[in-house]
Amino acid sequence: MSSILIIDDDPALTKALRIGLQARGYELHTAPNGATGLQLAATGSPEVVVLDLGLPDMDGIEVCRRLREWSGVPIIVLSAAGDERRKVMALDEGADDYVTKPFSMAELEARIRVALRHRALAETGSQEPVLEVGGIVVDAAARQVTLGGEPLQLTAREFELLGFLARHADKICTHQVILREVWGLGYGSETNYLRVYINRLRRKLGDEGWRLRTTPGVGYQLSSVEPSEDA
């Protein structure tokens, strides 16, 4: 039974989520504010956190930031319709996904299943070979990326995105293909996900960030060829 932590101060919503998700076989824990949520996340080791961005004691984005200081647990944020700026901010602070209110139980459960699947892959690893693209080395089995021999600290989703691009190095991967293969079926239009994660990867790659190239309106490419060698 998978353990889900809901951090939300709306008692009607948390009651509905408890009833709906427990009926689907999940173990539910709830917190009415950010401080309690962080405490339960630390002591209960949930497999997925569902986090409302509008909390009474602190901004949900701050909760996300603090969680990411010590935990890689998948985070699905709940946000108001039309609040694109805060959605992107949450993703930039380490959230894995978001659901816009109002949402259906089926939609939320689908996002939870995707998060659990990615968590399982992260824990079991894979039998894929070590991939090297220039100075970037992706070790799928060890779930580790090194740059010039130094390890990079990546979230699970950042690792999956970089790994996918590395498997298709020097090829342009379209937005739709990346979303389907990295985020799962049902994703295809959330190109803002990619923009946020590509920017995060570029920052972590530092001087090597140029390897993640953008083809406007089409997709992204992990290149093995330095700019000075392009012709």
For each residue, the residues with C-beta under 8 A, 3 or more apart:
1: 25 26 27
2: 25 26 27 47 48 112 116
3: 26 27 29 44 45 46 47 48
4: 21 26 27 28 29 46 47 48 49 50 112
5: 29 30 31 37 40 41 44 46 48 49 50
6: 14 17 18 28 29 30 31 50
7: 30 31 33 34 36 37 49 50 51 52 55 60 63
8: 13 14 17 30 31 32 50 51 52 55 78
9: 32 33 52 54 55 56
10: 13 14 52
11: 14 15 32
12: 15 16
13: 8 10 16 17
14: 6 8 10 11 17 18 30 32
15: 11 12 18 19
16: 12 13 19 20 105
17: 6 8 13 14 20 21 28 30 50 105 108
18: 6 14 15 21 22 28 30
19: 15 16 22 23
20: 16 17 23 24 105 109
21: 4 17 18 24 26 28 105 108 109 112
22: 18 19 25 26 27 28
23: 19 20
24: 20 21 109
25: 1 2 22
26: 1 2 3 4 21 22 112
27: 1 2 3 4 22
28: 4 6 17 18 21 22
29: 3 4 5 6 40 44 46
30: 5 6 7 8 14 17 18
31: 5 6 7 8 34 36 37 39 40
32: 8 9 11 14 36 56
33: 7 9 36 37 55 56 57 58
34: 7 31 37 38 55 57 58 59 60 62 63
35: 38 39 57 58
36: 7 31 32 33 39 40
37: 5 7 31 33 34 40 41 49 51 55 63
38: 34 35 41 42 63 66 67
39: 31 35 36 42 43
40: 5 29 31 36 37 43 44 46
41: 5 37 38 44 45 46 49 67 71 73
42: 38 39 70 71
43: 39 40
44: 3 5 29 40 41
45: 3 41 73
46: 3 4 5 29 40 41 49 73
47: 2 3 4 73 74 116 119
48: 2 3 4 5 73 74 75 76 112 115 116 119
49: 4 5 7 37 41 46 67 73 74 75 76
50: 4 5 6 7 8 17 76 77 78 108 112
51: 7 8 37 60 63 64 75 76 77 78 95
52: 7 8 9 10 55 60 77 78
53: 59 60 61 77 78 79 80 83 86 90
54: 9 60 80
55: 7 8 9 33 34 37 52 58 59 60 63
56: 9 32 33
57: 33 34 35
58: 33 34 35 55 62 63
59: 34 53 55 62 63
60: 7 34 51 52 53 54 55 63 64 77 90
61: 53 64 65 86 89 90 93
62: 34 58 59 65 66
63: 7 34 37 38 51 55 58 59 60 66 67
64: 51 60 61 67 68 75 77 90 93 94 95
65: 61 62 68 69 93 94
66: 38 62 63 69
67: 38 41 49 63 64 70 71 73 75 94
68: 64 65 71 72 75 93 94 155
69: 65 66
70: 42 67
71: 41 42 67 68
72: 68 122 155 156
73: 41 45 46 47 48 49 67 119
74: 47 48 49 96 97 115 116 118 119 156
75: 48 49 51 64 67 68 94 95 96 97
76: 48 49 50 51 95 96 97 98 99 108 111 112 115
77: 50 51 52 53 60 64 87 90 95 97 98 99
78: 8 50 51 52 53 98 99 100 101 103
79: 53 83 86 87 90 98 99 100 101
80: 53 54 83 86 100 101
81: 100 101 102
82:
83: 53 79 80 86 87
84: 87 88 192
85: 88 89
86: 53 61 79 80 83 89 90
87: 77 79 83 84 90 91 98 100 192
88: 84 85 91 92 192 195 196
89: 61 85 86 92 93
90: 53 60 61 64 77 79 86 87 93 95 98
91: 87 88 94 95 98 192 193 196 197
92: 88 89 196 199 200
93: 61 64 65 68 89 90
94: 64 65 67 68 75 91 155
95: 51 64 75 76 77 90 91 98
96: 74 75 76 115 118 155 156 157
97: 74 75 76 77 111 114 115 183
98: 76 77 78 79 87 90 91 95
99: 76 77 78 79 103 107 108 111
100: 78 79 80 81 87 103
101: 78 79 80 81
102: 81
103: 78 99 100 107 108
104: 107 108
105: 16 17 20 21 108 109
106: 109 110
107: 99 103 104 110 111
108: 17 21 50 76 99 103 104 105 111 112
109: 20 21 24 105 106 112 113
110: 106 107 113 114 186
111: 76 97 99 107 108 114 115
112: 2 4 21 26 48 50 76 108 109 115 116
113: 109 110 116 117
114: 97 110 111 117 118 183 184 186
115: 48 74 76 96 97 111 112 118 119
116: 2 47 48 74 112 113 119 120
117: 113 114 120 121 184
118: 74 96 114 115 121 122 156 157 160
119: 47 48 73 74 115 116 122 123 156
120: 116 117 123 124
121: 117 118 124 125 126 160
122: 72 118 119 125 143 156 159
123: 119 120
124: 120 121
125: 121 122 140 141 142 143
126: 121 140 141
127: 140 141
128: 131 140 141 163 167
129: 140
130: 137 138 139 140 141
131: 128 137 138 140 163 166 167 169
132: 136 137 138
133: 136 138 166 169 211 222 223 224
134: 208 211 223 224 226
135: 147 148 208
136: 132 133 145 146 147 162 166 205 208 211 222
137: 130 131 132 145 146 147
138: 130 131 132 133 145 159 162 163 166
139: 130 142 143 144 145 146
140: 125 126 127 128 129 130 131 143 163
141: 125 126 127 128 130
142: 125 139
143: 122 125 139 140 159
144: 139 151
145: 136 137 138 139 151 152 154 159 162
146: 136 137 139 149 150 151 152
147: 135 136 137 150 152 205 206 208
148: 135
149: 146
150: 146 147
151: 144 145 146
152: 145 146 147 204 205
153: 204
154: 145 158 159 162 201 204
155: 68 72 94 96 158 159
156: 72 74 96 118 119 122 159 160
157: 96 118 160 161 182 197
158: 154 155 161 162 197 200 201 204
159: 122 138 143 145 154 155 156 162 163
160: 118 121 156 157 163 164 182
161: 157 158 164 165 178 182 194 197 198 201
162: 136 138 145 154 158 159 165 166 201 222
163: 128 131 138 140 159 160 166 167
164: 160 161 167 168 173 178 181 182
165: 161 162 168 169 173 178 212 220 221 222
166: 131 133 136 138 162 163 169 222
167: 128 131 163 164
168: 164 165 171 173 222
169: 131 133 165 166 222 223 224
170: 221 222 223 224 225
171: 168 221
172: 215 218 219 220 221
173: 164 165 168 177 178 219 220 221
174: 177 178 218 219
175: 178 179 188 191 194 218 219 220
176: 179 180 188
177: 173 174 180 181 219
178: 161 164 165 173 174 175 181 182 194 219 220
179: 175 176 182 183 187 188 189 190 191 193 194
180: 176 177 183 184 185 187 188
181: 164 177 178
182: 157 160 161 164 178 179
183: 97 114 179 180 187 190 193
184: 114 117 180 187
185: 180
186: 110 114
187: 179 180 183 184 190 193
188: 175 176 179 180
189: 179
190: 179 183 187 193 194
191: 175 179 194 195
192: 84 87 88 91 195 196
193: 91 179 183 187 190 196 197
194: 161 175 178 179 190 191 197 198 220
195: 88 191 192 198 199
196: 88 91 92 192 193 199 200
197: 91 157 158 161 193 194 200 201
198: 161 194 195 201 202 212 214 220
199: 92 195 196 202 203
200: 92 158 196 197 203 204
201: 154 158 161 162 197 198 204 205 209 212
202: 198 199 205 209 212
203: 199 200 206 209
204: 152 153 154 158 200 201
205: 136 147 152 201 202 208 209 211 212
206: 147 203 209
207: 210
208: 134 135 136 147 205 211
209: 201 202 203 205 206 212
210: 207 213 223 226 227
211: 133 134 136 205 208 222 223 224
212: 165 198 201 202 205 209 220 221 222 223
213: 210 220 221 222 223
214: 198 220
215: 172 218 219 220 221
216:
217:
218: 172 174 175 215
219: 172 173 174 175 177 178 215
220: 165 172 173 175 178 194 198 212 213 214 215
221: 165 170 171 172 173 212 213 215
222: 133 136 162 165 166 168 169 170 211 212 213
223: 133 134 169 170 210 211 212 213
224: 133 134 169 170 211
225: 170 229 230
226: 134 210 229 230
227: 210 230
228:
229: 225 226
230: 225 226 227
231:
